Amino acid sequence: MSIRNFFTLHVPGALTAAFLLALSTGTAFATEATMGTILFSSQKTKTDGVDAGTTSSFGVTGRYHDAMSQTMSWFATGGIGINSYSSGASGKAPDNSVDLTLGGGVRYYFSPFSQSAVPFGFVGAAYKSRSEATFNATGYSDTAISGLFHSSGLGLRMALDDTLFFELESAFYESPLFAIEKTTTVVGPAETKSEKTTMQLFAQTFGPFNNVFLSLGMKL
């Protein structure tokens, strides 16, 4: 039996400071820079009461917006994450890894619900490289995925006062346009490797609220 103990501090989407310079009074802001997702996660796995290994992850993302018109803006986004692994009783652990995200897209602001609530939609694409490992009693399995992903979704921006705003954003899907998945499995003295190439010219949707982001911003 495998038991996993988690300690996670997750600020989803961007419950950190967002710095905004508004150069117009229309719906779309001229320039917006946001410090996004801050994630720290620590996971310890035990199998039949024996320590199998520990995974620790830390990551940050950021986003930059610039207006194209009163109702549209383009954005660029980037992120980096660091994964570190400690072996348990087996003495085996994967190498530490770095996750990278670099992409962009377009956001469209719809007609406001009210003076303080503005819905929006977005489409985007990003290169992503990420790794995830799981431990077992005699080793581990490490999966690394890299490729070009596309996504879209809806969101709502709500003004809290003259300087603060709050955003809720939910992605409909994030599908690989082209991606390569490599898996390394270590069980005792044996090591096996596999590789899978994926191309999807369609959108694979999430379940409801499976990918929701929150953000708090401030106008300067």
C-alpha positions as CSV (number, residue, x, y, z in Angstrom):
1,M,0.0,0.0,0.0
2,S,1.3,3.4,-0.9
3,I,0.7,6.5,1.2
4,R,1.4,10.0,0.1
5,N,1.7,13.0,2.5
6,F,1.3,16.4,0.9
7,F,2.2,19.9,2.0
8,T,1.1,22.4,-0.6
9,L,1.0,26.2,-0.7
10,H,-0.7,27.2,-3.9
11,V,-1.8,30.7,-5.0
12,P,-3.9,29.7,-8.0
13,G,-3.6,32.0,-11.0
14,A,-2.2,35.1,-9.4
15,L,-3.3,35.9,-5.9
16,T,-0.2,38.1,-5.8
17,A,0.4,41.7,-6.8
18,A,-0.4,42.6,-10.3
19,F,1.0,45.9,-11.6
20,L,-1.2,47.7,-14.0
21,L,-0.6,51.0,-16.0
22,A,-3.9,52.1,-17.5
23,L,-3.4,54.6,-20.3
24,S,-7.0,54.7,-21.6
25,T,-10.4,54.8,-20.0
26,G,-11.9,52.1,-22.3
27,T,-12.4,48.4,-21.5
28,A,-9.0,47.2,-22.5
29,F,-6.1,48.5,-20.5
30,A,-3.0,49.7,-22.4
31,T,-0.3,47.9,-20.4
32,E,-0.6,45.3,-17.7
33,A,2.1,43.2,-16.1
34,T,1.0,40.5,-13.7
35,M,3.0,38.2,-11.4
36,G,1.1,35.0,-11.7
37,T,0.9,31.6,-10.1
38,I,3.2,31.0,-7.1
39,L,3.4,27.3,-6.3
40,F,5.2,25.4,-3.6
41,S,4.5,21.7,-3.1
42,S,6.1,19.0,-1.0
43,Q,5.1,15.3,-1.4
44,K,6.4,12.4,0.6
45,T,5.5,8.9,-0.5
46,K,5.5,5.8,1.8
47,T,4.9,2.2,0.7
48,D,4.0,-0.3,3.4
49,G,5.3,2.2,6.0
50,V,8.7,2.5,4.3
51,D,9.9,5.9,2.9
52,A,9.9,5.7,-0.9
53,G,11.0,9.2,-1.7
54,T,10.2,12.9,-1.5
55,T,9.3,15.4,-4.3
56,S,9.5,19.2,-3.8
57,S,8.4,21.8,-6.4
58,F,8.5,25.5,-6.6
59,G,7.3,27.6,-9.6
60,V,6.3,31.1,-10.7
61,T,4.7,32.5,-13.8
62,G,4.2,36.0,-15.2
63,R,2.1,37.7,-17.8
64,Y,2.4,40.9,-19.8
65,H,-0.6,42.6,-21.6
66,D,-0.7,45.4,-24.1
67,A,-3.8,46.8,-25.7
68,M,-4.6,46.3,-29.4
69,S,-7.9,48.3,-29.3
70,Q,-10.5,49.2,-26.7
71,T,-11.8,45.7,-26.6
72,M,-8.7,43.5,-27.4
73,S,-5.2,43.0,-26.0
74,W,-2.4,40.6,-26.7
75,F,-0.4,39.0,-23.9
76,A,2.9,37.2,-23.4
77,T,3.4,34.7,-20.6
78,G,6.3,32.9,-19.1
79,G,7.0,30.6,-16.2
80,I,9.7,28.5,-14.6
81,G,9.5,25.7,-12.1
82,I,12.1,23.7,-10.2
83,N,11.5,20.0,-9.2
84,S,13.9,18.3,-6.7
85,Y,13.8,14.7,-5.7
86,S,15.1,12.8,-2.6
87,S,15.4,9.1,-2.6
88,G,13.9,6.9,0.1
89,A,14.8,3.4,1.2
90,S,15.5,2.2,-2.4
91,G,18.3,4.8,-2.7
92,K,17.0,5.7,-6.2
93,A,15.7,9.1,-7.4
94,P,15.4,10.9,-10.7
95,D,17.6,13.9,-11.6
96,N,16.3,17.3,-10.5
97,S,14.4,19.0,-13.3
98,V,13.3,22.4,-14.6
99,D,9.8,23.2,-16.0
100,L,9.5,26.0,-18.6
101,T,6.6,27.8,-20.2
102,L,6.8,30.5,-22.9
103,G,3.8,31.6,-25.0
104,G,1.2,34.2,-25.8
105,G,-2.2,34.9,-27.0
106,V,-5.1,37.3,-27.5
107,R,-7.8,38.4,-25.0
108,Y,-11.2,39.9,-26.1
109,Y,-13.3,42.0,-23.7
110,F,-17.1,41.5,-24.2
111,S,-19.8,44.1,-23.3
112,P,-19.6,44.8,-19.5
113,F,-22.2,43.2,-17.3
114,S,-22.0,46.4,-15.2
115,Q,-19.7,49.3,-14.6
116,S,-17.4,47.1,-12.5
117,A,-17.8,43.6,-14.1
118,V,-16.3,42.9,-17.6
119,P,-16.3,39.3,-19.1
120,F,-13.5,38.3,-21.5
121,G,-12.4,35.4,-23.7
122,F,-8.9,34.3,-24.6
123,V,-7.0,32.0,-26.9
124,G,-3.3,31.2,-26.6
125,A,-0.4,28.9,-27.4
126,A,2.7,28.1,-25.5
127,Y,5.8,25.9,-25.6
128,K,5.9,23.9,-22.4
129,S,8.4,21.5,-21.0
130,R,7.5,19.8,-17.7
131,S,8.5,16.8,-15.7
132,E,6.7,14.7,-13.0
133,A,8.0,11.8,-11.0
134,T,6.4,9.2,-8.7
135,F,8.1,6.9,-6.3
136,N,7.5,3.3,-5.4
137,A,9.0,0.8,-3.0
138,T,11.9,-0.2,-5.3
139,G,12.4,2.8,-7.6
140,Y,10.5,5.5,-9.5
141,S,8.8,6.5,-12.7
142,D,9.7,9.9,-14.3
143,T,7.7,11.4,-17.2
144,A,8.9,14.4,-19.1
145,I,6.6,16.2,-21.7
146,S,7.6,19.0,-24.0
147,G,5.9,20.6,-27.0
148,L,3.5,23.2,-28.3
149,F,0.1,23.5,-26.5
150,H,-3.0,25.5,-27.4
151,S,-5.8,26.7,-25.1
152,S,-8.8,28.9,-24.8
153,G,-11.2,30.0,-22.1
154,L,-13.4,32.6,-20.5
155,G,-12.9,35.0,-17.6
156,L,-14.5,37.8,-15.6
157,R,-12.7,41.0,-14.4
158,M,-14.4,42.8,-11.4
159,A,-13.4,46.2,-10.2
160,L,-13.1,46.3,-6.4
161,D,-12.5,50.1,-6.2
162,D,-10.7,52.7,-8.3
163,T,-7.3,51.0,-7.9
164,L,-8.0,47.3,-7.3
165,F,-9.5,44.6,-9.6
166,F,-10.2,40.9,-9.2
167,E,-10.2,38.3,-12.0
168,L,-11.5,34.8,-12.3
169,E,-10.3,32.9,-15.4
170,S,-11.1,29.3,-16.5
171,A,-9.6,27.4,-19.4
172,F,-11.8,25.2,-21.5
173,Y,-8.9,23.0,-22.7
174,E,-5.2,22.8,-23.0
175,S,-4.2,20.3,-25.8
176,P,-0.9,19.5,-27.4
177,L,-0.6,20.6,-31.0
178,F,2.6,18.6,-31.0
179,A,4.3,17.0,-28.0
180,I,6.8,14.4,-27.1
181,E,6.4,12.3,-23.9
182,K,9.4,10.4,-22.5
183,T,9.0,8.0,-19.5
184,T,11.8,6.4,-17.5
185,T,10.9,3.6,-15.1
186,V,13.3,2.2,-12.5
187,V,12.3,-1.0,-10.6
188,G,15.1,-2.4,-8.6
189,P,18.2,-2.9,-10.8
190,A,16.1,-2.7,-14.0
191,E,15.6,0.5,-16.0
192,T,13.2,0.9,-19.0
193,K,12.6,3.9,-21.2
194,S,9.7,4.7,-23.5
195,E,8.9,7.6,-25.9
196,K,5.5,8.7,-27.2
197,T,4.9,11.5,-29.8
198,T,1.4,13.1,-29.8
199,M,-0.2,15.4,-32.4
200,Q,-3.8,16.7,-31.7
201,L,-5.5,18.9,-34.3
202,F,-8.5,19.2,-31.9
203,A,-9.4,20.5,-28.5
204,Q,-9.7,18.1,-25.5
205,T,-11.8,19.8,-22.9
206,F,-11.4,19.8,-19.2
207,G,-14.1,18.8,-16.7
208,P,-15.9,21.7,-15.0
209,F,-13.7,24.0,-12.9
210,N,-10.7,21.7,-13.5
211,N,-8.5,24.7,-14.4
212,V,-9.6,27.9,-12.7
213,F,-7.3,30.8,-12.0
214,L,-7.9,33.7,-9.7
215,S,-6.0,37.0,-9.7
216,L,-5.9,40.3,-7.7
217,G,-4.6,43.4,-9.5
218,M,-3.8,47.0,-8.7
219,K,-3.9,50.1,-11.0
220,L,-0.9,52.4,-10.7
